[in-house]
């Protein structure tokens, strides 16, 4: 008798968790992603600000599952499915279309950038959700300094003004890392450029940064950023983005060549492309066990799933890595239950806290049982957690070595302007991408 076929779309946190949980199950697993690597998204901002290399935050999917014989990897982009016949259509690197049969389909395709329809953001903004985004932003930031070094008059036209939009963890982390890069590293690299005139402006539409955190943590984050030179603008939003300026809703115009967009994400459009019912921000509607109604054998996890908070159907769980990981493991167990003829169980998320780094030796962390950390202890907790979560021993060693070097020498490593060859998947808006973390 043929073993049940499980197809998982997305090699992010959720997809990896589901695949690993099925290692000893009596099933054959096919993991599909447009990239042949898993990206550790919480550290993308460090690639963008020259703290880490792309190889530090990515790991080949086939390498992750070398010792899991029941799993095969398929590199490709999912373009649709015949849900009635249980067949998934996948486009390979040469444009050929293949159909993968499945008994269970786990949709873990993550999220994509949400521009909220603001004019100019898509054309001129720099998102930070994929590895290519981080390399592109690093190239651009370093190029601004190289060009301004040649022509200092560009300073008056905003060449070294960097606007970061979004006061959540990602925006706070990017802003803090940029001012460190400018004032601790590039100031020494450029002998004839007044790097002290470089500006970082953080724009948040709410009245506070880090909205999910307590008032004490929010205040600490803002005070730390401002003390390090970040200009924080709360209670204001972006109305228009042009190549060399940003217009805020209060009428202020900021001359700038760089807008980093960290204002939010929306579900990957794959859910709608598969013909699944979607709700707010395009997230797939799921039941308490994370099964998709009216489509037996289809499940959704992580950022792409509209997972309700316990006891509150109107409030969804945040698009964070811990949600993706826990939901991925849960669905794997429910697949086994279904195969064995047992009842599926409802998903219950365990909130283990949240944290954000504000820059060198500073962070905020809010943990279960009311434990709140700030400053250096929170920063050490943040470092430890992210080292543990990284995939691959080599990556952990490399990241630790880079962090130690940066901390001891006030230096950064890969200040390289690279022009990678464009991928044939570059315009497909993230289909097949793995789960995100929402910046945590």
LUMZARO-649308 format. One record per residue (C-alpha): x, y, z. Coordinates in pm, whole numbers, plus 50000, padded with zeros to 5 digits. Layout:
BEGIN
XYZ
...
END
This chain:
BEGIN
500005000050000
501355034149899
502395057550177
500445090150215
502015119250029
502465152050218
503395183250022
504585213950215
504775247550036
507355270450193
510725263650357
510355290350624
509975285350997
506575268650970
507405246350676
510655234050835
508895227251165
506175206650995
508685187250786
510885179051085
507905167951292
507025142751018
510525127251018
509375094951183
505815094851047
504665068350795
504475094150514
506545107250223
507125144650233
507875168549947
508975203550048
508535230249779
510175264649777
511305288649508
514695291249681
516955262049763
517715277450102
515985286750425
516335323250530
516605333150896
514575364850856
515075379951203
518685387851110
518115401750761
518535436950892
522095428150995
522895417350640
521435450250516
523625470050757
526865450850690
526905432151019
526555397250868
527005380650530
524095365450334
525575330950399
525295336650774
521485338450763
520745312650492
521135274950488
520525250150201
517265231250243
518725198450123
521485201650382
518915205850658
517225172950566
520215151550472
519335126650743
515575125850683
515045098950418
511275104150390
511705139850258
512425152649908
512925188949811
511505205049497
512725239249388
509955257349207
507125282449221
503585271049297
501145285949046
497925267649132
496275234949224
493435211449139
492065208049490
489445182449391
492035159549232
494625168449501
497345178849261
499655209149301
501035227448995
504695237549026
506765257548775
510425247448765
513465268848687
513135263448310
509455272648296
508185236948284
505045228148480
504855197048695
501965183648901
502615169649247
499965145949385
499235148949755
497095134050026
497845163450257
498845198450148
500405222050403
500435258250286
503275276150466
504065302450204
504585330750450
503915367350381
504965395950157
505385433150199
502245453950257
502545489050111
498955498450208
498525513749863
500705544049945
501895559749618
505545553949541
506355528449811
506435498849573
508535517649316
510985535649543
510925518349882
513285491850012
511425463050182
513305439150408
511625405450388
513805383850165
517555378050142
517725396349809
516055426449979
518825427950238
521625426449979
519895452749766
519545476250063
523185471150164
524295479249810
522195510549806
523295523650147
526985519450067
526515534949724
524995566149882
528205571350077
530465564249781
528575588749558
528395615549825
532115612149889
532675621349523
530025648949519
529425663549871
526685686449736
524435655649734
524225659450114
521875689050074
519645668049849
519155640450106
521705615449980
522665605850336
519195608650487
517675574450553
513965572350635
512785540450810
509015535850815
507505513951086
508075515151459
507785477851521
510745455251601
512075455151243
511985492951207
513585498451548
516315473051475
517095487751132
517245523451263
519555513851548
521845493651322
522095521451063
523255548151308
525845523851444
527115516451093
527395553451012
528925566951331
531125537651438
532305523651104
531755545250797
532985576250981
536425559550982
536155546750624
535455580250460
538245604950546
536935634950353
533175630750399
531275646350688
529565614050791
528225631651099
525615647850873
524085613950788
520555611850929
518265583251024
514585592651057
512195566851205
508525572951119
505685555851305
501995563851261
501105554251620
502035575151921
504625550052044
507235526351909
506995488551970
503215488752021
502975452752155
505405460552438
504755476652777
505025514652817
508305510653006
509885490852719
508505514852459
509945544652643
513325527652682
513475519852310
512685555452209
515095571452455
517895548052346
517375554851976
517185592452025
520315592252242
522145575051957
521045600351699
517855586151545
515175612151474
511925595951590
508665608651440
505595592651597
501985601151520
502845606151155
502595584950844
503885585050488
501605600350226
503835598949918
507225585449817
509245599349528
512805591049416
514355619149619
511795628449882
509215614950124
506055634350207
504415628050546
500715631450620
501365662450831
502795679550524
506485676350612
508785668450322
512015649450388
514655650350113
515975614650094
517215588749847
516395559650078
513115547650229
513295514950423
509795500250443
509215481150767
505595490950816
503965456850791
503305425650590
500375408450428
499785372050354
501405357050048
498875358349759
499255320949710
496155313849921
493885331749677
495775316749380
494975282049511
491285290649537
491225289749918
488985313050119
490935342150260
490145368550519
491915399250651
495175408150474
494745377750249
495275352250525
493755317850465
490745310150684
491385279350897
489505259951161
490625254551521
492835225151412
494285246551126
492515226550856
491045245950564
487275241850554
485685224950251
489035211850131
489905179050305
493615173550343
494535210450310
496115228950603
497565263950648
500155275350901
502215305450998
501975339850842
499615329350564
496995314850802
494305334450985
494835317051319
492485330251584
493665337251936
492305313652197
488835324952301
488765354152056
487685346451702
487975383251606
491665386051696
494365367951503
497745356051624
500645378151508
502795369151209
505825358451411
508275329651390
507105312651713
503535311151578
504785295751253
506945270051432
504265259151677
501545257851412
503805237551182
504435211551449
500755210551536
499625204151178
502185176351137
500715159051443
497185163451309
498175147850978
499405117351169
496175117051371
494145117951050
496125089350896
495665068651212
491935075951221
492095097251536
490345130151600
492265161951526
492905186651808
492595224251828
495775245051810
496775263952125
499605288752097
502035292552386
503335328152402
506975326352514
507485363752502
508895388452255
512025409552223
513705435452004
517255448251988
517825485751978
521485484551882
524785476852045
524305463152400
520675474852418
517405456152375
514015450752533
512545416752620
509205407652773
508955371552884
506285349953051
505425354953419
505795392353378
509575391953339
510755423653164
514365429953068
515955461552932
519425472052826
522385448252834
520605418052997
517875419752732
520515422552461
522305391452586
518985372652596
518285384052239
521715372252121
521335338452288
517855331852151
518805340151795
521945319051806
519895289351926
517245294351659
519715297051369
519805266951139
523205250351103
526175247951338
528455265751089
526035295051074
525935297551452
529725298251476
530025323951196
527355346951343
528845344451691
532305352751554
530955382651361
529055395651664
532105391851887
534325409751633
531785437951591
531435442551966
535145441752044
536395463051756
533425485551673
533865473451316
531675456651056
532705429950811
531075427150467
530905463350347
530645451149988
528645464749697
527575434049501
525325430549201
523845395349205
522295381948889
518515386248890
516555354348952
513995342448702
511605342448999
512265378949089
508845391948979
506705364649129
506105382849457
507275356949700
505295326349592
506795296449765
508605317650020
508735305450376
507135320050683
508285352650826
508585364651177
507085398651153
510365413151269
510805394851593
END
